[in-house]
Amino acid sequence: MEKNILFGESQLGLKNWVISSVTFFIAIPVNAYLLYEMVQINPPESYHLLGTIIFVIIVALFLASMKLKVTVLEETVTYRLSPFHFSTQTISKDDIIKIENVVYNPIGEWGGWGIRYNFRGDKAYTMYGNKGVQITLKSGKIVLFGSQKPDELYNSIITNTNLSD
């Protein structure tokens, strides 16, 4: 089992605690006020609003819990996008035939951030930004990893491969 980590990066769904805090502390009072107003106007319909508020809070917590972790070891690239992946996914460096440092259009090319697929079955794992590393596998499939450190990610993947710069 290999232990030598060449590169590691973790990206959170909500970029930092400030955004998370502001979202949380604005959403809760606004939702509480709306609920109070609905109860005053028409108590039976307030349950629909309460359900909506709970749904919004659950979605916000879900987005806040998203985390992309990419680790490059000597022989493999491992990744996990929580909470979608229950276990770490692995790509062997032997399966890589091409690697590129890319600037991409997350919305135009992939339809947004997170885990994205295109019609060919290629996958993108992105959290924010528009830079990353695109890997082409022997199977012909493409895997794109969004990164805040694309040069470091690229250099660590290309280490111990027969691929040239």
C-alpha positions in Angstrom: 0.0 0.0 0.0 1.5 3.3 -1.1 1.8 6.1 1.4 3.9 8.8 -0.3 1.5 11.6 -1.0 2.7 13.8 -3.9 -0.3 16.2 -3.7 -3.4 16.7 -1.7 -6.2 19.2 -2.0 -9.6 19.6 -0.3 -12.2 22.0 -1.5 -15.4 22.8 0.4 -18.8 23.3 -1.1 -19.2 26.7 0.5 -15.9 28.3 0.0 -15.3 29.4 3.6 -16.9 29.7 7.0 -17.8 33.4 6.4 -20.1 32.5 3.5 -21.6 29.6 5.5 -22.1 31.8 8.6 -23.7 34.7 6.7 -26.0 32.3 4.8 -27.0 30.6 8.0 -27.6 33.7 10.1 -29.6 35.5 7.3 -31.7 32.4 6.3 -32.8 31.5 9.8 -34.2 34.9 10.9 -35.8 35.5 7.5 -37.5 32.1 7.5 -38.6 32.5 11.1 -40.2 35.9 10.3 -42.0 34.4 7.2 -43.3 31.6 9.3 -44.5 34.0 12.0 -46.3 36.1 9.4 -47.9 33.0 7.8 -49.2 31.7 11.2 -50.8 35.1 11.9 -52.5 35.2 8.5 -53.6 31.6 8.0 -52.4 29.0 10.4 -53.3 25.8 8.4 -51.3 27.0 5.4 -48.3 27.7 7.6 -47.4 24.0 7.5 -46.6 24.3 3.8 -44.2 27.2 4.6 -42.7 25.3 7.4 -42.0 22.4 5.1 -40.5 24.7 2.6 -38.3 26.3 5.3 -37.1 22.9 6.5 -36.3 21.8 2.9 -34.3 25.0 2.2 -32.3 24.5 5.4 -31.6 20.8 4.5 -30.4 21.8 1.0 -28.2 24.5 2.5 -26.7 22.1 5.0 -26.2 19.5 2.2 -24.4 22.1 0.0 -22.3 23.2 3.0 -21.2 19.6 3.6 -19.9 19.0 0.1 -16.2 18.4 0.0 -13.9 17.4 -2.9 -10.7 15.7 -1.9 -8.1 14.8 -4.5 -4.9 13.0 -3.5 -2.1 12.0 -5.8 0.1 9.1 -4.7 3.0 7.6 -6.5 0.9 5.1 -8.5 -2.6 6.4 -8.2 -5.0 9.4 -8.1 -7.7 9.1 -5.5 -10.7 11.3 -5.1 -13.9 11.6 -3.2 -16.8 14.1 -3.5 -18.7 13.9 -0.2 -21.5 13.2 0.4 -22.0 11.7 -3.1 -19.2 9.1 -2.9 -19.3 6.8 0.1 -15.8 5.6 -0.6 -12.7 6.9 -2.2 -12.5 6.4 -6.0 -9.1 5.5 -7.6 -7.5 6.0 -11.0 -4.3 4.1 -11.6 -1.6 6.2 -13.3 -1.1 3.2 -15.7 -4.6 3.9 -17.0 -3.8 7.5 -18.0 -2.9 8.2 -21.6 -3.1 12.0 -21.6 -3.1 14.8 -19.1 -3.8 18.5 -19.6 -3.8 21.6 -17.5 -7.0 23.3 -18.6 -9.1 26.4 -18.2 -12.7 25.4 -18.7 -16.2 27.0 -18.7 -18.0 25.3 -15.9 -21.5 26.3 -17.0 -21.0 26.2 -20.8 -19.0 22.9 -20.9 -20.3 21.0 -17.9 -23.5 22.6 -16.8 -22.2 23.9 -13.4 -20.2 22.6 -10.5 -20.2 19.4 -8.5 -20.2 16.0 -10.2 -21.0 16.7 -13.9 -21.4 14.3 -16.8 -21.5 15.0 -20.6 -23.2 12.9 -23.3 -20.0 10.9 -23.9 -19.9 9.7 -20.3 -17.0 12.0 -19.3 -17.0 13.3 -15.7 -16.1 16.5 -14.1 -15.5 17.0 -10.4 -15.5 20.7 -9.6 -16.3 22.9 -6.6 -15.6 26.5 -7.9 -13.4 28.3 -10.3 -12.5 27.4 -13.9 -9.1 25.8 -13.7 -8.2 22.2 -13.4 -6.6 19.1 -14.8 -8.2 16.9 -17.4 -7.2 13.3 -17.6 -7.9 11.0 -20.6 -8.0 7.3 -19.7 -7.2 4.3 -21.8 -10.9 3.6 -22.1 -11.3 7.0 -23.9 -13.2 8.5 -21.0 -12.2 11.9 -19.7 -12.1 12.9 -16.0 -11.7 16.6 -15.1 -10.7 17.7 -11.6 -11.3 21.4 -10.8 -8.5 22.7 -8.7 -7.3 25.8 -7.0 -3.7 24.5 -7.5 -3.9 23.1 -11.1 -0.1 23.3 -11.8 0.8 21.3 -8.6 -1.9 18.8 -9.4 -0.7 18.4 -13.0 3.0 18.0 -11.9 2.1 15.5 -9.2 0.1 13.3 -11.6 2.7 13.4 -14.3 5.3 12.1 -11.8 6.0 8.4 -12.2 4.3 8.2 -15.6 5.5 7.7 -19.1 3.7 10.9 -20.2 5.7 13.9 -21.2 5.1 17.6 -20.5 
